[in-house]
Amino acid sequence: MLFSSCLSYSSGTTSKVVPPQNKLIPIAGKWTAFDYKIIDATAFSSKDMEEWVGKIAQFNDDIGVFDEDICMNPSYKVKNVYLKDYLANEYNLKENILDENVDKVQIVTVTSKDRFFYEFIKYTDDKMAVYIDGAFILLKKVSDDIDVDYNKKVVDNYKKKMGVKSDHGKLLKSGILIGLRYDDKTNNKDGIPNYKYRTLWVSANNKEFNSVYEINNIFLPRKSGFWMVGTKNTENNNLKAQSIYSYPVDKETKIMNKNNKINASNTYNSSRTILCVGNDYVSTEYKEYEMNKNGGTDIKKAVYEVLPIDDVENAKAVKISDIAGENGKKVLMDEAGVFRTSLNKDRKSNIDTVPLEENFAIVRRNGHWVMVGRLNFIDGSSYEDFNIRYVPPSRLINYDELSIPWNSIKAKVPDVIDAYTSPNKDIAVVITDSTILLYTINNNELSDRPQKKIKLKQGESVVMAEWATGGYVEKWDKSLLKNKPHEISE
């Protein structure tokens, strides 16, 4: 789902059909879509689904193909589950909609280099289903062999979409989802921040920018599809809390039935601020407050916490060793020790001697995501942050490169505070205090003038930047438009 696909180009072959080399592949061979089951009528109509009937899927050791999607050198992971439980847990379905009297099924997940392709429900030897945006597509097996000529045709078409040179030159497609955070001060009467979030979709074809779209909350691309990440305000016994939620965009109903009351053990108002959203984790700052005699609020606790997206509301904060291993933990401890020696005697005696492994975060500085740690003072209300000189692992940040040096960007835009450049090296996003500037890149330099300008809200900052290139730009565009964003103007 990210800026690079499962496809790795290779030369074609001349034979008409080849048998699957690995007979342990549970879905090896050629499959054809023969029917569909709609479970979310708002996503697709029957007319939309009819177009899937007749589509071909093929799998072996070398390649996985489904319609126009391709996965080279695929890996197949299999687990056996009870169908009833799987449908209930994953899709909130209370009945078997596959029209087969089966109890146990195989869930076959297809990936390439940890990049998600599709997940299939194999419910008989010759039938399987795949969930796509509100419906199950049903497939039946038609051959143990794959049609190599068909695969070659799909690969050739895919290369063109991905921007590989053709007779007409190189086609560049780039897109970026930009997650933004701002404090909605209109509903902030007690001094506790009321953070809200939005996502911008910026795309370009051959350095020509398309319309820019905006959607509420964080529209996050993951290996398993798109997720929504946002915050909700809850209240109980005169206590207020802002917490984070996350869910797959096509399974929103699961979130709506959750309890909106603060946990009874809470004794303080609290807030949780999103600092950075990655594919599998969200970096946050958690604070607790109490009212003071003057009617304002005092901070009682302030810590960093990195939480897994899959269960962001209930999971415990992960340790840095869970993400960066023992080397990451060692760097955290070493950097904390060096920082403590820089403090004066009084401050040193009242601050944590050893940092908590969970008390770290990912933040944005000078065009890069960096790791920081925190040492808290005994009273819990004050703290000191320090740098962790360790490159954020790919489990946290997938792509974080500038194809133009920071100093060059600053020379062109003196008031720049952040910048992002496409993996295609064709477009750049430059952030100032008040504006997002969209530039093209020519000869490794920003264009003379920005092609578009987008106004930022007061104090708004970036918490997510996810790039798509080639054929994935069109896929992300379709997924976003289906969720009814609105077009924004300069």
CORFENGI-V948182 format. One record per backbone hydrogen bond with DSSP energy under -1.0 kcal/mol. CO is the residue of the C=O (numbers start at 1). NH is the residue of the N-H. E is the energy in kcal/mol with one decimal. If there is no record, write none. Layout:
# CORFENGI-V948182
co & nh & e
CO & NH & E
CO & NH & E
This chain:
# CORFENGI-V948182
co & nh & e
6 & 72 & -1.2
16 & 148 & -1.7
18 & 146 & -1.7
22 & 25 & -1.7
25 & 28 & -1.4
29 & 59 & -1.9
30 & 142 & -2.7
30 & 143 & -1.4
31 & 57 & -2.5
32 & 140 & -2.5
33 & 54 & -2.8
35 & 138 & -2.6
37 & 136 & -2.7
40 & 43 & -1.6
40 & 44 & -1.1
45 & 49 & -2.0
46 & 50 & -2.0
49 & 52 & -1.9
52 & 55 & -2.4
55 & 33 & -2.6
56 & 67 & -2.8
57 & 31 & -3.4
58 & 65 & -3.0
59 & 29 & -2.6
62 & 73 & -3.0
63 & 60 & -1.9
64 & 71 & -2.5
65 & 58 & -2.4
66 & 69 & -2.5
69 & 66 & -2.3
71 & 64 & -2.2
75 & 111 & -2.1
77 & 109 & -2.9
79 & 107 & -3.1
81 & 105 & -2.6
82 & 86 & -2.5
83 & 87 & -2.7
84 & 88 & -1.8
85 & 89 & -2.8
86 & 90 & -2.6
87 & 91 & -1.5
87 & 93 & -2.0
100 & 102 & -2.0
103 & 83 & -2.8
105 & 81 & -2.3
106 & 122 & -2.9
107 & 79 & -1.6
108 & 120 & -3.0
109 & 77 & -2.5
110 & 117 & -2.4
111 & 75 & -3.5
112 & 115 & -1.7
115 & 112 & -1.8
118 & 110 & -3.0
120 & 108 & -2.8
121 & 129 & -1.9
122 & 106 & -2.2
126 & 141 & -2.4
127 & 124 & -1.6
128 & 139 & -3.3
129 & 121 & -3.3
130 & 137 & -3.0
134 & 39 & -2.3
134 & 40 & -1.9
135 & 132 & -3.1
136 & 37 & -2.4
137 & 130 & -1.9
138 & 34 & -2.4
138 & 35 & -1.2
139 & 128 & -2.2
140 & 32 & -2.5
143 & 30 & -2.4
146 & 18 & -1.2
147 & 151 & -1.9
148 & 152 & -2.5
149 & 153 & -1.9
150 & 154 & -2.1
151 & 155 & -2.8
152 & 156 & -2.5
153 & 157 & -2.1
154 & 158 & -2.4
155 & 159 & -2.4
156 & 160 & -1.5
157 & 161 & -1.8
158 & 162 & -2.4
159 & 164 & -2.8
160 & 163 & -1.0
166 & 169 & -1.8
169 & 166 & -1.6
172 & 206 & -3.5
173 & 470 & -1.8
174 & 204 & -2.6
175 & 468 & -2.9
176 & 202 & -2.4
177 & 466 & -2.0
178 & 200 & -2.6
179 & 463 & -2.9
179 & 464 & -1.3
180 & 198 & -1.8
181 & 461 & -2.0
182 & 196 & -3.0
183 & 185 & -1.7
184 & 187 & -1.4
185 & 188 & -1.4
194 & 184 & -2.5
196 & 182 & -2.4
197 & 217 & -2.9
198 & 180 & -3.1
199 & 215 & -2.2
200 & 178 & -2.7
201 & 213 & -1.8
202 & 176 & -2.9
203 & 210 & -2.8
204 & 174 & -2.1
205 & 208 & -1.7
208 & 205 & -2.3
212 & 488 & -2.6
213 & 201 & -2.6
214 & 486 & -2.4
215 & 199 & -2.9
218 & 229 & -2.3
220 & 227 & -3.0
222 & 225 & -1.4
225 & 222 & -1.8
226 & 249 & -2.4
227 & 220 & -2.9
228 & 247 & -1.7
229 & 218 & -3.2
230 & 245 & -2.6
232 & 243 & -2.4
234 & 241 & -2.3
236 & 239 & -1.9
239 & 236 & -2.1
240 & 270 & -2.2
241 & 234 & -2.8
243 & 232 & -2.4
245 & 230 & -2.0
247 & 228 & -3.1
248 & 251 & -2.3
251 & 254 & -1.5
252 & 255 & -1.5
252 & 256 & -1.1
255 & 258 & -1.8
263 & 266 & -2.0
269 & 289 & -3.1
270 & 242 & -1.3
271 & 287 & -2.5
273 & 285 & -2.0
276 & 283 & -3.2
280 & 309 & -2.6
281 & 278 & -3.0
282 & 307 & -2.6
283 & 275 & -3.4
283 & 276 & -1.5
284 & 305 & -2.3
285 & 273 & -2.7
286 & 303 & -2.5
287 & 271 & -2.3
288 & 300 & -3.1
288 & 301 & -1.3
289 & 269 & -1.4
290 & 298 & -2.8
292 & 295 & -1.7
296 & 292 & -2.4
298 & 290 & -2.1
301 & 288 & -2.0
303 & 286 & -3.0
305 & 284 & -2.6
306 & 318 & -2.7
307 & 282 & -2.7
309 & 312 & -1.0
311 & 315 & -2.5
320 & 324 & -3.6
321 & 325 & -1.1
324 & 328 & -1.4
325 & 329 & -1.8
326 & 330 & -2.4
327 & 331 & -2.2
328 & 332 & -2.2
329 & 333 & -2.4
330 & 334 & -2.8
331 & 335 & -2.9
332 & 336 & -2.2
333 & 337 & -2.1
334 & 338 & -2.3
335 & 339 & -2.3
336 & 340 & -2.4
337 & 341 & -1.5
339 & 342 & -1.3
340 & 343 & -1.4
344 & 348 & -2.5
345 & 349 & -1.8
350 & 378 & -2.4
356 & 359 & -1.3
357 & 320 & -1.3
358 & 360 & -1.8
359 & 374 & -1.5
361 & 372 & -2.3
363 & 370 & -3.1
365 & 368 & -1.5
368 & 365 & -3.0
370 & 363 & -2.6
371 & 388 & -2.6
372 & 361 & -2.5
373 & 386 & -2.0
375 & 384 & -2.5
376 & 352 & -1.8
377 & 380 & -2.0
382 & 377 & -2.3
384 & 375 & -2.7
386 & 373 & -2.8
388 & 390 & -2.5
393 & 396 & -2.1
393 & 397 & -2.3
405 & 409 & -1.9
406 & 410 & -2.6
407 & 411 & -1.8
408 & 412 & -1.4
409 & 413 & -2.9
413 & 416 & -2.0
418 & 431 & -3.1
420 & 429 & -3.2
422 & 425 & -1.8
426 & 441 & -2.6
427 & 422 & -2.3
428 & 439 & -2.5
429 & 420 & -2.4
430 & 437 & -3.3
431 & 417 & -3.2
431 & 418 & -1.4
434 & 456 & -3.1
435 & 432 & -2.7
436 & 454 & -2.6
437 & 430 & -2.9
438 & 451 & -3.3
438 & 452 & -1.1
439 & 428 & -2.6
440 & 447 & -2.2
445 & 442 & -2.9
452 & 438 & -2.5
454 & 436 & -3.1
457 & 460 & -2.1
461 & 181 & -2.8
463 & 277 & -2.9
464 & 179 & -2.2
466 & 177 & -2.5
468 & 175 & -2.4
469 & 472 & -1.6
470 & 473 & -1.6
471 & 475 & -1.4
472 & 476 & -2.8
473 & 477 & -2.3
474 & 478 & -2.3
475 & 479 & -2.4
476 & 480 & -2.6
477 & 481 & -2.6
478 & 482 & -1.8
480 & 483 & -1.6
481 & 484 & -1.6
486 & 214 & -2.3
